[in-house]
Amino acid sequence: FLKITCKRIFFLPSRKMLPSISVNSPMQGNGVLNSRDAARHTAGAKRYKYLRRLFRFRQMDFEFAAWQMLYLFTSPQRVYRNFHYRKQTKDQWARDDPAFLVLLSIWLCVSTIGFGFVLDMGFFETIKLLLWVVFIDCVGVGLLISTLMWFISNKYLVKRQSRDYDVEWGYAFDVHLNAFYPLLVILHFIQLFFINHVILTDTFIGYFVGNTLWLVAVGYYIYVTFLGYSALPFLKNTVILLYPFAPLILLYGLSLALGWNFTHTLCSFYKYRVK
């Protein structure tokens, strides 16, 4: 068996630091997975293992997932270094621990309830909004974006000499979750403190603050998505994932010139949903 030395990826508290360890490779001498290990590394097997762990909270590393959330704001490159570590030790790029998804779901629920409170919605209206945001905005749109990015990256971004490699769908979904978390915090949490007293005041300062928060949030989504795909060594031309910055900045400038308040539009849309 080959020995692979894995470097420390995160600077975490002492109990949660990733140690330098040696693991046995599942490869045979000819570099091919044996039949038992190959079965364990199929997409179906990985999906089954992930879904099974969703209901086993004691097996989830919530502290490590929380550190990842912090690093997505301070140094998102470190998060993707951990994906390299997982590829070396477990032969997959995607997360095998659903702790990050669980924490993100909690953030989404709490922030949406806060949004309902700020918009003066009733109990049942807030629950209805929560169901819309969780199952349509997060899950539905997330599955659509992940599938689209998975298809595009495998179809057009894989290097010619690396055709034996492909982007895992689970990894594409993880990249979306990583990019979605900062957007969620900015638009569904930080923005709440400014909505009633600043953003929705029908003044230039109002839509300037609101639209600037949208610019930062969507910009973060684009940048973290770019980092996710550029971290894969078998992809090429990933810089094109930064191109949406151009229309984003143009739209931001037009919105300020025309007095279009993005947050006001979002609030009106949320209220329309729960009627």
N, C-alpha and C positions, 0 to 999 in steps of 0.2 A: 504494500500500500504506500501511496505517496503521503508525505507529511506536508501540511500547509500551515505556515505560521501566520496567524491573524493579528494585525496590529490593533492597538487601542484606538477607538474612533471618537468617543465622547469623553469630555472631562466632567464627570458626574460625581456626586457624593461618593464617599469611599465604598459604601456597600454596593453601589450600583455602577461602579466603573467597569467598563468592558475590559477584561483581562486579556493578556497575551496568552493564547492557548494553542495547543496543537490538536488538530482533528484529523481523523482518517478520511481519505477521499473515497467516495463510493465507486470510483473508476477501477476497472480491471487493468491488468498490465498493458493491454493494447489501447487504453484510453476510452473504452466503451463501458457504459453502465451495464452491470449484470442484470438479469431479468427481474429479480426481486426489487433492486433499487430503482430500475426503470419504472416499475409499476408504482412505486411510491412517489415518483416525480412527474406523473401525468397530471394534466390540468384538473381532471376530475378528482384525483386523490388529494391534491392541494386544496381544492375548493371544499371538499368534504371535511378535511381537517380544520380548515378555517371556520366553517359554519358550526362545526361541533364545539369549537372552543368559545363561540359566542355565548354559550350557556354555562361556561365554567369560569366564573369570575376569579376563582382562586388561582387559576393558571395564567391569568393576565398580569402583565407588568405595567400597572397604571403609573407608577413613578417614572418609569422610562418613557412612557407615552407623553406624560406631562412635560418632561424635559425636551422631547421632540417639539412639542407645541411652542415652548419658549424659544428654542433655536430657530423655528420657522420665522420668528420676528427678528432675532438678533444675528443669526448666522445660518441661513437655510442650507448652505453648502455642507455643513456638518451633518445634517439630517441625511443627505444623499450619500455621504461617506459610510454611514451605517448600512445603507442598502448594498454597498460593495462588500461590506463585512458579511452580510447575510448571504450574498451570492457565493462567497468563498466557503462559508461554513455549512450552508444548507442547500446550496445549489438552486436557489431561486432569488429573483430580485424582489418580488412582492412580499409584503408583510405576511407573516404566519401567525401573528398575535393581533386579535381584533381590539385590543385595549384602546388604540388611537381612535377607532371608529366609535367605540362606546363613549369615550370622553367627548368626542365631537358631537355626538347625538345629544348628550346632556347639555353642552353649550348651546346647541341649536334650540332645544326645548326651553331652556331658561331665558335666552335672549328673545325668543318669540313671545313668551309670556310677558316679558318686559315691554316689548313693542305693543302688545295688546293693551297693557296698562297705560302707556303713554298716549295711545290713540283713543283712550277712554272706551274701550270695548267691554262688553259684558262677558260673563263667564263662558257661555256657550259660543259666543262669537270668537273668543280667544282660543277655545278648543278647536273650533273649525279652522281658524287661521293656522294653528299649530299643525293640524293634519295636512293642510295644503302645503305648508312650508317644508315639512319633513318628507312627505311622500312624493310631492311633485317637484318642488324647487331643489331639494337636496338629492333624493334618491333618483327620481325620474330624469331630471336634467343631468345629474351626475353620471348615470348609466349611458345616456345619449352622448355626452361629451367624451367620456372614457372610450366608448366604442369607436367613435369617430377618430379620436387621436390614435387609438390602437391600430385602426385600419390605415390611416395616413402614414404613420411612422413605419409600419411594416411594408407598405406598398412603395413608398417613395424615399424614405430616409435611411434604409439599411444599406450599408456599404456593399459594393458588388462582391468584394472578396470575403464578406461576412454573411453570405446568404444562408449559412447553416444556423445562424442565430435569428431570434425573433423577439419582439417586445411582448412580454406577457400581458394578457388583458388585466390581470390583477395588479400588475405594476402601473398600468395606465390609470386604473382606478385609484391607486394609492397617490399618484401624482396629482390627480384631481382633488383628492381629500386634503393633501398638503397645501395646495394652492387655495382651496376653498376656505380653510380655517382662518387665515388672516383677513380675508374678505368678510367673513362672518363676524369676526370680532370688531372690525372697523364700522361696518354698516349696521349690525344688529346689536352692538353693545356701546361702543364709544359714541356713536351718533345719537343714541337715545338721550344723552345728557344735553344735547343742543337743539333737539327737534322743536319743542314748543316755544322756547324763548329766543331762539336765534334763527334756525333754518326756515321755519314756516312763518316768518314775519313779513313776507312779501317785500323784502328790501334787497338791495344789491349784496349787502353783507350776508343776508340769509342764504341766497342761492350760491354765493361765492364759497361760503363755508361748506354747505351741503355738497355742492358739485366737486369741491376739492377733495372731500372725503371719498367720494365716488372715484375720482381720478386715482387717488392713492390705493384704494382697495382693489380696483380692477387692474391697476398697474402691478400690484403685488401678485395678483393671480397670474398674470402673463409671465412675470419674471420667475416665479417659483415653478411654473410649468416648464419654462425654458430650461431651468437648472435640472429638472427631473429628467428630461430627455437628453440633454447634453452630457449627463453623467453616464450614459450608456456608451461604452467605447466602440460599439459596432454601428453606431448611427452617424450620419454625415449631415452637413448643412442645417444643423439644428438652430442656427442663428435666425432662420426664417420665422421661428416661433416668436421672435421679438418684433416682427413687422407690425402686428396689431397696435403697437404703441403709436404709430403715425396717425391712423384714423381716430384713436382714442384721444390724443392731444387735440386734434382738429375738432372733434365733437365737443370737447371741453371748452375750447375757445368760442365755438359757435353758441354753446349753451349760455355762456356769460354775456355774449353780445345780444342774444335774443331774450334773455331773462327766463330761460327754461330751468326750472328747479327740479332736478332729478328726484330728490327725496319727496317733494310734494306729489309727484307722479306716482312714486312707490306707495305712499300712504293712501292715496286715492284708490289705487289698484287693490291694496289690502282690504280697504273698507268695502269695495265692490265685491270682492271674493266672498265675504262673510254675510252678505245680505240674504 
